[in-house]
Amino acid sequence: MEIYKLSVKDLVSKLKNKELSCTDIVRSFLERINNVEDRLKAFNLVLEKKALEDAKVIDNKIAKNEDLPDLAGIPIAIKDNICTEGILTTCSSKILSNFVPVYNATVYDKILQNNMILIGKTNMDEFAMGSSNENSAFSSVSNPWDLERVPGGSSGGSAVAVASFESPISLGSDTGGSIRLPASFCGLVGMKPTYGLVSRYGLIAFASSLDQIGPFSRNVYDNALLLNVIAGYDKKDSTSVNVQLPDYTTFLKDDIKGMKIAVPKEMFEDGLNNEVKESVENSLKKLEDMGANIEEISLPLVKYSLAAYYIIATAEASSNLARYDGVKYGYRTKDNVNNLEELYLKTRSEGFGEEVKRRIMLGTYVLSAGYYDAYYKKALQFRTLLINELKSIFSKYDVIVSPTVANTAFKKGEKSDPISMYLTDIMTVIVNLAGIPAISIPCGFDNNNLPIGIQFMANPLGEGTLYKIAYNLEKSLNLNKELPI
């Protein structure tokens, strides 16, 4: 088997046993990138020279029998909205096309502390605004299962890098489903952690009360390994949760007998693709066979969640993106301007893409004096109702289950109107509104050989429970389709 197809667990074992060098591993992934990247466009920046230099450093440490962290020498790709000191960080936007941070995001500091190898910065929907990764200012990303289809967004590049064996693991960010959606479309494990479990310091903000960094992997074990690295309290993030954290790999046990699973009937109704529904129901049957107790429940607030999400998300975006004005840093219009207002107008008009402008305008509108109470305030009130309703459900059940997305990956350009694109997030946004954790894992394939994802949600800090049920289902399904690319 090619080195780049090995799991993180196997790579770690072979490194420790000196069956492979770190340089061997990094070179294998770089060669894979060179072979497929022209068709996928998963990366905005590949750090070939730096990665090989860092690999040599790790090899020297291994040769000296130094005590190293578990994931030392493992390559990783990270989404291009995570700040990396001295390394271009663009958010796939023209307005940040020349931005080189002078500090590291906390998650990147943790990657460096664990001696992992940054292999590149991944493509994304501009400022993480999108569900298909067609909104990048540089290039759209292709799904490795079908190059004419989208990989999902906004973390499409991070998902594709892992799905296509360009990187063994990666980091994305999830504001309304931006890890779980591409995980579903690309056949990966994607974890959106509890809000505050992973520091947001150095994550370039889209919607601050919703954003959360999380891991992509090809299996549940590798995902838990990476969450072990990036989770933890950070005094630089005022929303960071200060709790004792477990080793998430200890939850990967072969027993879910007696686990209570809630199935919201509203998430299995009209609009759900038949093949997706059948695949998820087959997974539920397997969980039941393993001893889980499955009950149908009602969660009527689901039908209002998308409207509330897009009000809150766009409102926060309009505020967060006000800083890009052509004065302090980033892109500035080349046209001659007569005053400061004209500088702002031309810079932002030229620097932002259509979807970003749309969301800024929507957010400014719902925050305006005449409409604040009618829209933004009501959305916040709904959010409180949703949180309380979910607390009530989790007092009786261990997890809530649903399809991750109502359909499999659609073709590029197929969803040309914004509303149909926004509806893609219908299953995922409640997780971000409530700040709870959720995981998407593959549960089957449709007739076009496209992956289908199933989503599990848990109480805040319930990542261990999610890993346990996902691990058991993954073993039971044993999906092993060969990637066509």
Phi, psi and omega in degrees: 000140177298147182303319185293347179269355180288148175288165177299318179303316180290321178298316179300315181298315182290329175293314183294325179274001179061030173280334176226151172264160176299323178297319176303314184295310182297317180297324179297316179290323178296320177296321177297318177301314180298330182280329188239345189297329180297336179266338187258320182061041181283336186249139166274332183208125175252125186262063187299308183297313181297317182298318180291322177295317179295324179297320178297323178297315179295318179300321178295321178294320179294320179298330179272005180059035176291150178281115186242155175298160185304320185262017177302131178087358181273127178291150177213145173250144179229148183299145188279024169245013178253121189291135179228115185302126177077003181237129182313133179223106195251345189056023183052039182234143176299327185290341176242023185294344179240020186273120176241108184298153177257010178210164179261145165296150180302320181296326179288323174302320179293322176299316179293320179297332179267011176058032175277162187251114175286118184262340178172169177254132190263150178295158185197166167294139184309126183052029178066025183255094179160163182240007186226351186061034171261358185260011177292142177287347186257311178189151174283155180259143181257144177283126183294343177281338177196108188296345178274356184251161180281156177267356190089160182215176006273349184272040185298321180296318179296322179292313183295322179303320180280316182298328183264009178067027173276341177207144181287330179212165178204168174246139172232184171230150187229112179255327178212015183135011190287353168260313186292322181297307176294332175298318179294312183292333184252003176073042183239171167266124179229125182249125168259106184287170173306140177301123180097350179289323178247129184300139175263002180298122181090358170273120181292122195286140165254292177228105195298329181275358183241329185298142174203130176281143178203170186263147167251145175203173178267350175210167186292321182300313181297324179297316179296322177301317182288324177296326175304324182286315192267342182284155175139158183292143179221115181294344179280352178243112185292345179260006182291139182270125183260087180224161174286128184256143177275172165276112188293339179290342180288347179275353186275077183239155187273045181212114174237020181299128179087354178295135183261122184243126178263134180242102181290119184298332181294341181265009178231021185261205184307143179098349180273124178304135185299320180292323176295313180301315181298319181294317180293319179294325175297321178294319178298322178297319179295320178296321177296319178297333179275000175108002178285149176260119185246127181227140175280137177230175174245132176228073188297340181292344180307320186291344178260351190294322183295318179297315180296318180300311185289339172288310182293315183297315181290326177298314180291326178295318181298326178285312183296325185271002177294339184288344182269092189235001180084004182258307189277312181196171180085193184295144172225137180306143178272349181289153173288135180235154184262341181202176184294320180299321179291326176298312178303310186299312183289319180298312183288326177294320181278328189276329182264146175279175186297317182293321178295316178299319180301315183288326175298316180295317177299315181295320178296322180296311184287344177266353184292156188305321184282344188234358183305308182293323184289329185242293188297313180298318179295323178296320178293322176296318176299318181303318178296318177300317181296315179301316180294321179295318179293323176302319179297318179294317182287348173286344182245337186231153178280319181217158169250140182239148175200167165299149175288316178225152183286349183213172173271180185303131180263166183286151178302136179081356184291323180256082187277340179262144186300322185296315179296327177291316181297327181295343177300332185271007190302326183276341193255336191291335182298330181297315181287321177300323183268348179074019183267164178274154176207150179229142172245132175229156178294140178229008179159186179225149176273186183290346176264013181064033178256138184294151175239138181248148173243140185246133173243136179240147181220172176299157175312136182067023179264026181302323180299318177297319179296316179296323181297310183289324179294319180298316181293318179293319179303315179295320182291319182286320178049056181280125182219060177275145181278128177295133185289338184271000000 
